[in-house]
Amino acid sequence: MEAVIPSSDLDLEATVAVQAAVIAELRAANAEQARLIATLQARLAELERRLGQDSSNSSKPPSSDGLRKPARAERRDAEQTEGRRPGKQPGAPGAHLAQVAEPDEVAWHIPERCGGCGATLADAPVIGVEARQVFDLPPLRLLATEHRGERRRCACGTTTAAAFPDHVRAAACYGPGVRALVCYLCIHQHLPVDRAAQLLADVLGAPVATGTLAAVLAEGAVGLDGFLATVRDQLAAAPVAHFDETGARVAGRLHWVHSASTGLLTLLSVHAKRGKVAMDQVGVLPSFSGVAVHDGWAPYWRYDVTHALCGAHLLRELEAITDEPAQGWAAGMAELLVDAKLMSDRARAAGACRVDAATRDRLYARYQRLLADGQAANPPSPATGRRRGRARRSSAARLLARLDTHRCEVLRLLDDGRVPFDNNQAERDLRMVKLQQKISGCWRTLAGAEAFLALRSYLATARKQGMNPLAVLGQLFQGQAWLPAPSCPGPA
């Protein structure tokens, strides 16, 4: 009878077992959901961080800000709030068009009749003269010079013809002045080839074909081999040089424009790659022995030189991290970098080659404390065992690792007064390349890109050393390219 009657205890135990299994499944599902939520929250934070990037807190160019940049009226109101008004500032030297002592031409204006009674003034005495000068362009036109080469026959019967100058190469051709102007318009002023041809036709009456303009640019680049070699050698011997790179479309594909420069020299080149292979081909870093200022791009560290990191790049990264929660160390680090720049500038102004030891030690101690605060706010992520390799780190953790590893490179300006705070020199040299792309788009051929960058290096270097761009271009097309002085040093 006991075996036949079902036990209520057995039903209860089965129910408890089933409920325990359900609870275990729910706990596992909750754990999986919690992990998924954490992953999605991290992805959302990363996407929000990327959407919040602009030219003020990242390496993005100002042109990428679009309509988010402050309106001109807002910037003007901000300047007025700070006490700055538009136009000339109090105490600033003014500039105006002044008369010259010896004008090129004098035009006399004589009154014929009296403004009162209408009598003739032919014999009236002159009691004063008022002079006004007008500065204007003379009539512009091409000057045609005919070169005639004689052929003379010697008594021995041999006929000898006179040699023409190098720039007289055909029955009718454009001279060095027109060729120099073509390069000036296309390379220095960044006019597209078609618009440069229109300007020459409208202003000079020279109907130059666009193909002729492209040929002139290629011809000018051919004559710069000696100049490029000289600049490359002087950059390699410079005590401090700036390096950077930027993307460019060449023949429909992504290429990279590499820049090496000082305050007096500029060298631009293009390559299909961005890393060490391209840098080796440029030819500066392999033989460089000074301080290389750059933005921290990984291939630069493969060269055995003294490095210095761009402080402006670091400030933008710190600006982006400051807005994140529990990242107060970033604002302190940005303030330290600004203080380091101020101390370096003061030491340089006082004629010292470095910051004094006490100030240096104090700044390094602050640097170490801020690193410790940042590492405490960004502990390493626990290993989950789900994926191999190094765990993914936040942008703050990655920046902290770089600041810790390269602390000497970040604060290099404290130990060497020649090292600037930022890499703006290289960025200024590359800015004209980006301007060319905005105006004319990509280069259709690699040869065209190489010709443009060679001529741009020539003009930028000449401009830095106080030379007139048109004058040095005229020398180039006369077969005597201008060369920088052998003793040109790097920035002091």
TIKOLFI-182204 format. One record per residue (C-alpha): z, x, y; residue in one letter. Coordinates in steps of 0.1 Angstrom, whole numbers. Layout:
// TIKOLFI-182204
- Z, X, Y, A
...
***
This chain:
// TIKOLFI-182204
- 0, 0, 0, M
- 8, 29, 25, E
- -25, 45, 17, A
- -44, 13, 25, V
- -27, 5, 59, I
- -43, 26, 87, P
- -19, 48, 106, S
- -17, 43, 144, S
- -7, 80, 147, D
- -41, 91, 133, L
- -59, 70, 159, D
- -39, 85, 187, L
- -45, 120, 175, E
- -83, 114, 174, A
- -83, 99, 208, T
- -63, 129, 222, V
- -87, 153, 205, A
- -117, 135, 220, V
- -102, 134, 254, Q
- -93, 171, 252, A
- -129, 180, 244, A
- -141, 158, 273, V
- -117, 176, 296, I
- -129, 210, 285, A
- -165, 200, 291, E
- -156, 186, 325, L
- -138, 218, 334, R
- -168, 239, 323, A
- -191, 216, 343, A
- -168, 219, 374, N
- -167, 257, 371, A
- -205, 258, 369, E
- -208, 234, 399, Q
- -183, 256, 418, A
- -204, 287, 410, R
- -236, 268, 421, L
- -220, 256, 453, I
- -208, 291, 461, A
- -243, 305, 455, T
- -259, 278, 476, L
- -234, 284, 504, Q
- -242, 321, 504, A
- -279, 313, 505, R
- -274, 288, 533, L
- -254, 314, 553, A
- -281, 340, 548, E
- -308, 316, 559, L
- -288, 306, 590, E
- -284, 343, 598, R
- -321, 349, 595, R
- -329, 318, 616, L
- -305, 330, 643, G
- -321, 364, 646, Q
- -340, 373, 677, D
- -348, 404, 698, S
- -312, 406, 710, S
- -295, 409, 676, N
- -322, 423, 654, S
- -352, 446, 654, S
- -376, 418, 661, K
- -398, 423, 691, P
- -393, 401, 722, P
- -426, 385, 716, S
- -412, 368, 685, S
- -386, 349, 705, D
- -412, 323, 714, G
- -400, 294, 735, L
- -363, 302, 728, R
- -362, 330, 754, K
- -344, 319, 786, P
- -366, 304, 813, A
- -374, 325, 843, R
- -355, 301, 866, A
- -324, 305, 844, E
- -327, 343, 845, R
- -331, 342, 883, R
- -300, 320, 886, D
- -280, 344, 864, A
- -291, 373, 886, E
- -281, 355, 918, Q
- -248, 346, 902, T
- -242, 384, 897, E
- -250, 390, 934, G
- -286, 402, 929, R
- -313, 385, 950, R
- -350, 386, 945, P
- -370, 412, 963, G
- -359, 444, 980, K
- -322, 452, 975, Q
- -299, 463, 1003, P
- -301, 501, 1008, G
- -332, 505, 986, A
- -361, 525, 1003, P
- -389, 502, 1014, G
- -426, 508, 1008, A
- -455, 498, 1031, H
- -491, 507, 1038, L
- -491, 534, 1066, A
- -518, 546, 1089, Q
- -534, 581, 1083, V
- -538, 607, 1110, A
- -574, 614, 1103, E
- -594, 583, 1093, P
- -628, 587, 1075, D
- -646, 565, 1100, E
- -638, 551, 1135, V
- -653, 518, 1147, A
- -650, 511, 1185, W
- -647, 476, 1198, H
- -654, 472, 1235, I
- -648, 440, 1255, P
- -679, 430, 1274, E
- -666, 404, 1299, R
- -633, 397, 1316, C
- -612, 370, 1299, G
- -601, 357, 1333, G
- -631, 355, 1356, C
- -659, 364, 1332, G
- -671, 394, 1352, A
- -688, 423, 1333, T
- -665, 451, 1321, L
- -692, 478, 1317, A
- -678, 501, 1344, D
- -641, 490, 1341, A
- -616, 518, 1335, P
- -600, 521, 1300, V
- -562, 517, 1303, I
- -552, 516, 1267, G
- -564, 517, 1231, V
- -549, 498, 1201, E
- -556, 513, 1167, A
- -557, 493, 1134, R
- -567, 508, 1101, Q
- -584, 490, 1072, V
- -584, 507, 1038, F
- -612, 494, 1016, D
- -635, 505, 988, L
- -667, 523, 996, P
- -699, 508, 981, P
- -699, 515, 944, L
- -730, 524, 925, R
- -742, 549, 900, L
- -754, 583, 913, L
- -785, 594, 895, A
- -789, 631, 893, T
- -822, 645, 879, E
- -819, 678, 860, H
- -851, 698, 859, R
- -854, 727, 835, G
- -881, 752, 842, E
- -901, 770, 816, R
- -913, 805, 825, R
- -937, 827, 807, R
- -929, 865, 806, C
- -955, 892, 808, A
- -951, 897, 771, C
- -964, 862, 765, G
- -930, 846, 755, T
- -922, 813, 772, T
- -884, 807, 779, T
- -870, 773, 788, A
- -838, 769, 809, A
- -808, 755, 792, A
- -794, 721, 803, F
- -756, 715, 807, P
- -739, 701, 776, D
- -735, 666, 791, H
- -773, 664, 798, V
- -783, 655, 763, R
- -812, 630, 767, A
- -839, 619, 791, A
- -815, 593, 805, A
- -778, 593, 797, C
- -744, 585, 813, Y
- -725, 614, 827, G
- -688, 625, 821, P
- -676, 603, 849, G
- -688, 571, 834, V
- -677, 582, 799, R
- -642, 590, 813, A
- -641, 556, 830, L
- -650, 539, 797, V
- -621, 556, 779, C
- -598, 549, 808, Y
- -606, 511, 807, L
- -604, 507, 769, C
- -576, 531, 760, I
- -554, 534, 791, H
- -558, 499, 805, Q
- -564, 482, 771, H
- -595, 462, 781, L
- -615, 448, 751, P
- -648, 465, 747, V
- -668, 434, 758, D
- -647, 430, 790, R
- -650, 467, 798, A
- -688, 464, 795, A
- -687, 434, 819, Q
- -666, 453, 844, L
- -690, 483, 844, L
- -720, 459, 849, A
- -704, 439, 877, D
- -688, 468, 896, V
- -711, 498, 890, L
- -743, 480, 881, G
- -743, 499, 848, A
- -754, 475, 819, P
- -736, 494, 791, V
- -739, 479, 756, A
- -707, 474, 737, T
- -720, 496, 709, G
- -724, 524, 735, T
- -688, 520, 745, L
- -676, 523, 710, A
- -697, 554, 705, A
- -682, 569, 737, V
- -647, 564, 723, L
- -656, 580, 690, A
- -672, 610, 709, E
- -640, 615, 730, G
- -618, 615, 699, A
- -640, 642, 682, V
- -632, 666, 711, G
- -594, 663, 706, L
- -589, 684, 675, D
- -575, 713, 694, G
- -553, 691, 715, F
- -538, 673, 685, L
- -530, 706, 668, A
- -513, 719, 699, T
- -492, 688, 703, V
- -483, 688, 666, R
- -470, 724, 668, D
- -451, 718, 700, Q
- -434, 687, 685, L
- -424, 706, 654, A
- -407, 733, 677, A
- -390, 707, 699, A
- -352, 707, 699, P
- -351, 669, 699, V
- -379, 645, 689, A
- -382, 607, 684, H
- -398, 591, 653, F
- -408, 555, 646, D
- -435, 534, 630, E
- -450, 499, 633, T
- -474, 478, 614, G
- -510, 473, 624, A
- -540, 455, 609, R
- -569, 479, 602, V
- -601, 467, 584, A
- -583, 435, 574, G
- -553, 453, 557, R
- -518, 463, 567, L
- -516, 499, 579, H
- -488, 518, 597, W
- -489, 535, 631, V
- -465, 565, 631, H
- -451, 580, 663, S
- -436, 614, 670, A
- -427, 620, 707, S
- -405, 637, 733, T
- -402, 632, 770, G
- -434, 653, 775, L
- -454, 648, 743, L
- -469, 619, 723, T
- -485, 620, 689, L
- -498, 587, 673, L
- -515, 584, 639, S
- -524, 557, 614, V
- -520, 556, 576, H
- -521, 531, 548, A
- -485, 539, 538, K
- -453, 537, 557, R
- -432, 563, 539, G
- -430, 600, 533, K
- -466, 604, 523, V
- -478, 592, 557, A
- -451, 613, 575, M
- -462, 644, 557, D
- -498, 638, 568, Q
- -487, 635, 604, V
- -475, 670, 600, G
- -445, 671, 623, V
- -414, 664, 601, L
- -423, 688, 573, P
- -419, 718, 597, S
- -395, 702, 621, F
- -362, 720, 627, S
- -345, 701, 656, G
- -327, 668, 658, V
- -347, 638, 646, A
- -338, 605, 663, V
- -348, 574, 643, H
- -338, 540, 633, D
- -325, 549, 598, G
- -356, 540, 578, W
- -350, 555, 543, A
- -379, 581, 541, P
- -365, 599, 572, Y
- -335, 610, 552, W
- -357, 629, 527, R
- -363, 656, 553, Y
- -339, 685, 556, D
- -333, 682, 594, V
- -305, 672, 617, T
- -305, 634, 621, H
- -294, 610, 648, A
- -294, 572, 645, L
- -306, 549, 673, C
- -276, 532, 689, G
- -296, 503, 702, A
- -306, 493, 667, H
- -269, 494, 656, L
- -258, 473, 686, L
- -283, 446, 677, R
- -271, 445, 641, E
- -235, 444, 653, L
- -243, 416, 677, E
- -256, 395, 648, A
- -225, 401, 627, I
- -201, 394, 655, T
- -209, 357, 653, D
- -199, 355, 616, E
- -163, 345, 607, P
- -136, 372, 602, A
- -159, 400, 616, Q
- -140, 410, 647, G
- -144, 447, 638, W
- -181, 444, 648, A
- -173, 437, 684, A
- -149, 467, 685, G
- -176, 489, 669, M
- -201, 478, 695, A
- -176, 486, 723, E
- -170, 521, 707, L
- -207, 529, 707, L
- -210, 519, 743, V
- -180, 541, 751, D
- -196, 570, 732, A
- -227, 567, 753, K
- -207, 566, 785, L
- -187, 597, 775, M
- -219, 616, 766, S
- -236, 606, 799, D
- -206, 619, 818, R
- -205, 652, 800, A
- -242, 657, 805, R
- -239, 649, 842, A
- -211, 674, 845, A
- -233, 701, 829, G
- -215, 702, 796, A
- -235, 705, 763, C
- -211, 682, 744, R
- -181, 659, 749, V
- -147, 676, 750, D
- -128, 679, 718, A
- -100, 655, 727, A
- -124, 627, 736, T
- -144, 633, 705, R
- -114, 632, 682, D
- -102, 600, 699, R
- -135, 583, 694, L
- -138, 594, 658, Y
- -103, 581, 651, A
- -113, 547, 666, R
- -144, 548, 645, Y
- -124, 553, 613, Q
- -99, 525, 621, R
- -127, 500, 628, L
- -144, 510, 595, L
- -111, 503, 577, A
- -108, 469, 594, D
- -144, 461, 584, G
- -139, 471, 548, Q
- -108, 450, 546, A
- -127, 420, 559, A
- -156, 426, 534, N
- -141, 436, 501, P
- -165, 443, 472, P
- -177, 412, 453, S
- -161, 409, 418, P
- -185, 417, 389, A
- -196, 385, 372, T
- -214, 402, 343, G
- -244, 378, 348, R
- -268, 404, 362, R
- -272, 442, 358, R
- -273, 467, 386, G
- -254, 467, 419, R
- -240, 434, 432, A
- -257, 418, 461, R
- -238, 426, 494, R
- -237, 408, 527, S
- -254, 421, 558, S
- -219, 431, 571, A
- -211, 451, 540, A
- -245, 469, 540, R
- -240, 478, 577, L
- -205, 491, 570, L
- -218, 513, 542, A
- -244, 529, 565, R
- -218, 534, 593, L
- -195, 550, 568, D
- -221, 572, 552, T
- -238, 583, 584, H
- -209, 585, 608, R
- -220, 620, 620, C
- -255, 608, 627, E
- -242, 577, 646, V
- -220, 598, 669, L
- -244, 628, 671, R
- -246, 624, 709, L
- -209, 635, 711, L
- -217, 669, 697, D
- -251, 675, 712, D
- -258, 666, 748, G
- -295, 667, 743, R
- -294, 637, 719, V
- -299, 604, 736, P
- -281, 572, 727, F
- -312, 553, 715, D
- -347, 558, 702, N
- -364, 541, 732, N
- -387, 570, 738, Q
- -405, 563, 705, A
- -405, 526, 710, E
- -420, 530, 745, R
- -449, 550, 730, D
- -455, 524, 703, L
- -453, 495, 728, R
- -488, 503, 741, M
- -501, 500, 705, V
- -486, 466, 702, K
- -501, 456, 735, L
- -535, 467, 724, Q
- -532, 445, 693, Q
- -522, 415, 714, K
- -552, 419, 736, I
- -579, 430, 712, S
- -565, 421, 678, G
- -569, 444, 648, C
- -591, 474, 644, W
- -622, 467, 624, R
- -625, 502, 609, T
- -600, 530, 601, L
- -622, 554, 622, A
- -619, 532, 652, G
- -581, 531, 648, A
- -579, 569, 645, E
- -601, 573, 676, A
- -580, 550, 697, F
- -547, 566, 687, L
- -560, 601, 693, A
- -572, 592, 728, L
- -539, 573, 734, R
- -519, 604, 724, S
- -541, 624, 749, Y
- -536, 601, 778, L
- -498, 594, 771, A
- -491, 632, 770, T
- -511, 639, 801, A
- -493, 610, 820, R
- -459, 623, 809, K
- -468, 657, 824, Q
- -480, 643, 857, G
- -517, 646, 851, M
- -543, 621, 863, N
- -557, 602, 833, P
- -592, 600, 848, L
- -592, 637, 856, A
- -582, 648, 821, V
- -607, 624, 805, L
- -634, 640, 828, G
- -624, 674, 814, Q
- -626, 661, 778, L
- -662, 649, 783, F
- -672, 681, 799, Q
- -662, 699, 767, G
- -629, 714, 780, Q
- -601, 691, 768, A
- -569, 695, 787, W
- -540, 711, 767, L
- -503, 709, 774, P
- -486, 741, 785, A
- -474, 762, 755, P
- -440, 765, 770, S
- -434, 727, 773, C
- -399, 721, 759, P
- -384, 690, 745, G
- -360, 669, 766, P
- -330, 688, 779, A
***
